[in-house]
């Protein structure tokens, strides 16, 4: 998968992670989108190194999508814990 595919996957993974974890984020939609993109990279990296599940070249591999969504979810939770709700 190319770099652009990971960005698209990250955008979708970030939206799905945001759907799973609703509420107001400290940084808004832009930061949530960037967290989704970063989460897809982190999830793919962890999947290939820790779980010994190499990231395939197919954009439609379910394991790749699950890893990206999980990575985005974890980063979104960590971001909320670290920075709290600063939009009050």
GROMACS elastic network, one bead per residue, 0.5 to 0.9 nm:
[ bonds ]
;  ai    aj funct       b0    kb
    1     4     6  0.82328   500
    1     5     6  0.60672   500
    1     6     6  0.70672   500
    1    55     6  0.83469   500
    1    56     6  0.72646   500
    1    58     6  0.64545   500
    1    59     6  0.64806   500
    2     5     6  0.52503   500
    2     6     6  0.65307   500
    2     7     6  0.89245   500
    2    57     6  0.83110   500
    3     6     6  0.51924   500
    3     7     6  0.64419   500
    3     8     6  0.88493   500
    4     7     6  0.50399   500
    4     8     6  0.62660   500
    4     9     6  0.84938   500
    5     8     6  0.51182   500
    5     9     6  0.59822   500
    5    10     6  0.83855   500
    5    59     6  0.71665   500
    6    10     6  0.58801   500
    6    11     6  0.85504   500
    6    37     6  0.73385   500
    6    40     6  0.67892   500
    6    41     6  0.70996   500
    6    59     6  0.86350   500
    6    68     6  0.89439   500
    7    11     6  0.62116   500
    7    12     6  0.87362   500
    7    36     6  0.86923   500
    7    37     6  0.56136   500
    7    38     6  0.85874   500
    7    40     6  0.78608   500
    7    41     6  0.86067   500
    8    11     6  0.51118   500
    8    12     6  0.64173   500
    8    13     6  0.85093   500
    8    37     6  0.78344   500
    9    12     6  0.52628   500
    9    13     6  0.59341   500
    9    14     6  0.84344   500
    9    36     6  0.84898   500
    9    37     6  0.73528   500
    9    40     6  0.68084   500
    9    59     6  0.81806   500
    9    65     6  0.74612   500
    9    68     6  0.73646   500
    9    69     6  0.88649   500
   10    14     6  0.58350   500
   10    15     6  0.84419   500
   10    33     6  0.76914   500
   10    34     6  0.80981   500
   10    35     6  0.81766   500
   10    38     6  0.69908   500
   10    39     6  0.67658   500
   10    41     6  0.76457   500
   10    68     6  0.67495   500
   10    69     6  0.79203   500
   10    72     6  0.76540   500
   11    14     6  0.51857   500
   11    15     6  0.63185   500
   11    16     6  0.87505   500
   11    33     6  0.58909   500
   11    34     6  0.78505   500
   11    35     6  0.88376   500
   11    36     6  0.57129   500
   11    37     6  0.57866   500
   11    40     6  0.85432   500
   12    15     6  0.50971   500
   12    16     6  0.62250   500
   12    17     6  0.85698   500
   12    33     6  0.87386   500
   12    36     6  0.75680   500
   12    37     6  0.85825   500
   12    69     6  0.82987   500
   13    16     6  0.50784   500
   13    17     6  0.60111   500
   13    18     6  0.84450   500
   13    33     6  0.89175   500
   13    36     6  0.57421   500
   13    37     6  0.75869   500
   13    39     6  0.78913   500
   13    40     6  0.68702   500
   13    65     6  0.73704   500
   13    66     6  0.85663   500
   13    68     6  0.59744   500
   13    70     6  0.82272   500
   13    71     6  0.85199   500
   13    72     6  0.63623   500
   13    73     6  0.83349   500
   14    17     6  0.50307   500
   14    18     6  0.60143   500
   14    19     6  0.85127   500
   14    32     6  0.65717   500
   14    33     6  0.57615   500
   14    34     6  0.79654   500
   14    35     6  0.67295   500
   14    37     6  0.67971   500
   14    39     6  0.75921   500
   14    40     6  0.81792   500
   14    68     6  0.84907   500
   14    69     6  0.68428   500
   14    72     6  0.56401   500
   14    73     6  0.74679   500
   14    76     6  0.84678   500
   15    18     6  0.50354   500
   15    19     6  0.61718   500
   15    20     6  0.86986   500
   15    32     6  0.80658   500
   15    33     6  0.73864   500
   15    36     6  0.72882   500
   15    69     6  0.88878   500
   16    20     6  0.62353   500
   16    21     6  0.85760   500
   16    36     6  0.88951   500
   16    69     6  0.68582   500
   16    72     6  0.86929   500
   16    73     6  0.84996   500
   17    20     6  0.50408   500
   17    21     6  0.60729   500
   17    22     6  0.84767   500
   17    36     6  0.76419   500
   17    69     6  0.60352   500
   17    70     6  0.76281   500
   17    71     6  0.89014   500
   17    72     6  0.61120   500
   17    74     6  0.87545   500
   17    76     6  0.76830   500
   18    22     6  0.56542   500
   18    23     6  0.81336   500
   18    32     6  0.76023   500
   18    36     6  0.87639   500
   18    72     6  0.86639   500
   18    73     6  0.75569   500
   18    76     6  0.79345   500
   19    22     6  0.55624   500
   20    73     6  0.80934   500
   21    73     6  0.76910   500
   21    76     6  0.83761   500
   21    77     6  0.82219   500
   22    25     6  0.86489   500
   24    27     6  0.86010   500
   24    28     6  0.72977   500
   24    85     6  0.71168   500
   24    87     6  0.77285   500
   25    28     6  0.54093   500
   25    29     6  0.78905   500
   25    31     6  0.83333   500
   25    32     6  0.73685   500
   25    76     6  0.85201   500
   25    79     6  0.85133   500
   25    80     6  0.67608   500
   25    84     6  0.79845   500
   25    85     6  0.64264   500
   25    86     6  0.81475   500
   25    87     6  0.76903   500
   26    31     6  0.82581   500
   26    32     6  0.89567   500
   26    79     6  0.81944   500
   26    80     6  0.69451   500
   26    83     6  0.67118   500
   26    84     6  0.64049   500
   26    85     6  0.50334   500
   26    86     6  0.51602   500
   26    87     6  0.57483   500
   27    30     6  0.69443   500
   27    31     6  0.50731   500
   27    32     6  0.69435   500
   27    85     6  0.88189   500
   27    86     6  0.80917   500
   27    87     6  0.79567   500
   28    31     6  0.57336   500
   28    32     6  0.62575   500
   28    33     6  0.87390   500
   28    87     6  0.86884   500
   29    32     6  0.50134   500
   29    33     6  0.60372   500
   29    34     6  0.86335   500
   30    33     6  0.51338   500
   30    34     6  0.63124   500
   30    35     6  0.86228   500
   31    34     6  0.50232   500
   31    35     6  0.60325   500
   31    36     6  0.85142   500
   32    35     6  0.50020   500
   32    36     6  0.61686   500
   32    37     6  0.87502   500
   32    72     6  0.89086   500
   32    76     6  0.72325   500
   33    36     6  0.50261   500
   33    37     6  0.63848   500
   33    38     6  0.86914   500
   34    37     6  0.50986   500
   34    38     6  0.61464   500
   34    39     6  0.83627   500
   35    38     6  0.50260   500
   35    39     6  0.57955   500
   35    40     6  0.85122   500
   35    72     6  0.61811   500
   35    73     6  0.87450   500
   35    75     6  0.64272   500
   35    76     6  0.64658   500
   35    79     6  0.85070   500
   36    40     6  0.62018   500
   36    41     6  0.87952   500
   36    68     6  0.80301   500
   36    69     6  0.77836   500
   36    71     6  0.78397   500
   36    73     6  0.78368   500
   36    75     6  0.79027   500
   36    76     6  0.78197   500
   37    40     6  0.52594   500
   37    41     6  0.66484   500
   37    42     6  0.88070   500
   37    68     6  0.84715   500
   37    72     6  0.73371   500
   38    41     6  0.52304   500
   38    42     6  0.61632   500
   38    43     6  0.84820   500
   38    68     6  0.89357   500
   38    71     6  0.79336   500
   38    72     6  0.69961   500
   38    75     6  0.80201   500
   39    43     6  0.57426   500
   39    44     6  0.82696   500
   39    67     6  0.86559   500
   39    68     6  0.59812   500
   39    69     6  0.71868   500
   39    70     6  0.75070   500
   39    73     6  0.73100   500
   39    74     6  0.75522   500
   39    75     6  0.61049   500
   39    76     6  0.83063   500
   40    43     6  0.50911   500
   40    44     6  0.60054   500
   40    45     6  0.84495   500
   40    64     6  0.86395   500
   40    65     6  0.82173   500
   40    67     6  0.70753   500
   40    69     6  0.66618   500
   40    70     6  0.80896   500
   40    71     6  0.57740   500
   40    72     6  0.60608   500
   41    44     6  0.51860   500
   41    45     6  0.60705   500
   41    46     6  0.85590   500
   41    68     6  0.69673   500
   41    71     6  0.76984   500
   41    72     6  0.88264   500
   42    45     6  0.50771   500
   42    46     6  0.60344   500
   42    47     6  0.83984   500
   42    67     6  0.84141   500
   42    68     6  0.74227   500
   42    71     6  0.57603   500
   42    72     6  0.80206   500
   42    75     6  0.88301   500
   43    46     6  0.51636   500
   43    47     6  0.59601   500
   43    48     6  0.85777   500
   43    64     6  0.81366   500
   43    65     6  0.89622   500
   43    66     6  0.82896   500
   43    69     6  0.74362   500
   43    70     6  0.64267   500
   43    72     6  0.73958   500
   44    47     6  0.50451   500
   44    48     6  0.62185   500
   44    49     6  0.86343   500
   44    54     6  0.82385   500
   44    55     6  0.63957   500
   44    64     6  0.65739   500
   44    65     6  0.87590   500
   44    67     6  0.58228   500
   44    68     6  0.60944   500
   44    71     6  0.78640   500
   45    48     6  0.52559   500
   45    49     6  0.60965   500
   45    50     6  0.81366   500
   45    54     6  0.86753   500
   45    55     6  0.81281   500
   45    67     6  0.88249   500
   46    49     6  0.51954   500
   46    50     6  0.52869   500
   46    51     6  0.68021   500
   46    52     6  0.84759   500
   46    53     6  0.87779   500
   46    67     6  0.79541   500
   46    71     6  0.84543   500
   47    50     6  0.58802   500
   47    51     6  0.50441   500
   47    52     6  0.64059   500
   47    53     6  0.54394   500
   47    54     6  0.67395   500
   47    55     6  0.72534   500
   47    63     6  0.85697   500
   47    64     6  0.80206   500
   47    67     6  0.63464   500
   48    51     6  0.60055   500
   48    55     6  0.60349   500
   49    52     6  0.52881   500
   49    53     6  0.73169   500
   49    54     6  0.77018   500
   50    53     6  0.79688   500
   51    54     6  0.84003   500
   53    56     6  0.87472   500
   53    63     6  0.84574   500
   54    64     6  0.89332   500
   55    58     6  0.84083   500
   55    61     6  0.85957   500
   55    63     6  0.81658   500
   55    64     6  0.62825   500
   56    59     6  0.78401   500
   56    61     6  0.71017   500
   56    63     6  0.89543   500
   56    64     6  0.74690   500
   57    60     6  0.89391   500
   57    61     6  0.83675   500
   58    61     6  0.56728   500
   58    64     6  0.86638   500
   59    62     6  0.87542   500
   59    64     6  0.78149   500
   59    65     6  0.83842   500
   60    63     6  0.88579   500
   60    64     6  0.77806   500
   60    65     6  0.75996   500
   61    64     6  0.54217   500
   61    65     6  0.65967   500
   61    66     6  0.89300   500
   62    65     6  0.50962   500
   62    66     6  0.61491   500
   62    67     6  0.85739   500
   63    66     6  0.51015   500
   63    67     6  0.60973   500
   63    68     6  0.85590   500
   64    67     6  0.51633   500
   64    68     6  0.61626   500
   64    69     6  0.86425   500
   65    68     6  0.50903   500
   65    69     6  0.61001   500
   65    70     6  0.84550   500
   66    69     6  0.51816   500
   66    70     6  0.59844   500
   66    71     6  0.84434   500
   67    70     6  0.51219   500
   67    71     6  0.60291   500
   67    72     6  0.85884   500
   68    71     6  0.50886   500
   68    72     6  0.61617   500
   68    73     6  0.85251   500
   69    72     6  0.51111   500
   69    73     6  0.60301   500
   69    74     6  0.85885   500
   70    73     6  0.50127   500
   70    74     6  0.61191   500
   70    75     6  0.85799   500
   71    74     6  0.52184   500
   71    75     6  0.61925   500
   71    76     6  0.85248   500
   72    75     6  0.51917   500
   72    76     6  0.60076   500
   72    77     6  0.85983   500
   73    76     6  0.50973   500
   73    77     6  0.61944   500
   73    78     6  0.85823   500
   74    77     6  0.52013   500
   74    78     6  0.61343   500
   74    79     6  0.85406   500
   75    78     6  0.50004   500
   75    79     6  0.59842   500
   75    80     6  0.85747   500
   76    79     6  0.50470   500
   76    80     6  0.62354   500
   76    81     6  0.86511   500
   77    80     6  0.51593   500
   77    81     6  0.62067   500
   77    82     6  0.86443   500
   78    81     6  0.50703   500
   78    82     6  0.60668   500
   78    83     6  0.84824   500
   79    82     6  0.51871   500
   79    83     6  0.59102   500
   79    84     6  0.75498   500
   80    83     6  0.54233   500
   80    85     6  0.69887   500
   81    84     6  0.54911   500
   81    85     6  0.88108   500
   83    86     6  0.70596   500
   84    87     6  0.88042   500
   85    88     6  0.65641   500
